[in-house]
Amino acid sequence: MKKEDREFLKQVEKLVYEQMKQKHVNCDTVCESLSMTNQSLRRKIFAITGKTGGKYILTIRMKFAQELLAKGKYAIGQVALKCGYDDANNFSRTFKREVGMKPSEYAESHAKK
């Protein structure tokens, strides 16, 4: 991967993390922050990662959720909020679909013993 592509993805990831705190995470808010059109952002992310813009953003959110759940310090509802979800049930469904297990199962399997 080219250095400029890595830097671009780091910038996108940083924006997603910032926007998770504000609960306004989607391609439109990332585009606005980067002064890019939605189509340009989607094309560039797809060219670099092979994922759609929305799927790439979701990947970042789920990676963060996995990190938080593995720490074992937060309830699932708190993790959902930290990942930009207003609804813990929606978060749990999305997590199960993307990761392959419920957030509670993931947290249990990664609990430090």
Buried (B, 14 or more C-beta within 10 A) or exposed (E): EEEEBEEBBEEBBEBBBBBBEEEEBBBEBBBBBBEBEBEEBBEBBBEBBEBEBEEBBBBBBBBBBBEBBBEEEBEBBEBBBBBBBEEBEEBBEBBBEBBEEBBBBBBEEEEEE
